[in-house]
């Protein structure tokens, strides 16, 4: 493992673990606060946000594990897309559930970034190790 692979790997695994930890915490908050949240569909919004946060946190960990075998630009793109996508998509759903007001196009932009992250992981798999 090269130094750049090791640094990227550690960063992605650490970021993913923190995203998952925050997702677990938000799940606990959501289970207690959903009934008092101002949005009528708060429970559904919070469940969706927590699910996506947990799944994409694991995606970050996966990208970090893959980076141990060789970092590529696609894994860097995936990591950035997952991090920003979780912040925007899940953040917008949390905001809507707890404030009752929409964050506009933030959730769809975040969702597109989450999709882009998985496409980047796919491109890594298809191109890594090619000469």
Protein Blocks (a to p, Z undefined) as FASTA:
>chain_A
ZZklmmmmmmmmmmmmmmmmmmmmmmmmmmmmmmmpmbfklmmmmmmmmmmmmmmmmmmm
mmmmmmmnopcfklmmmmmmmmmmmmmmmmmmmmmmmnopaehjmlmmmmmmmmmmmmmm
mmmmmmgopZZ
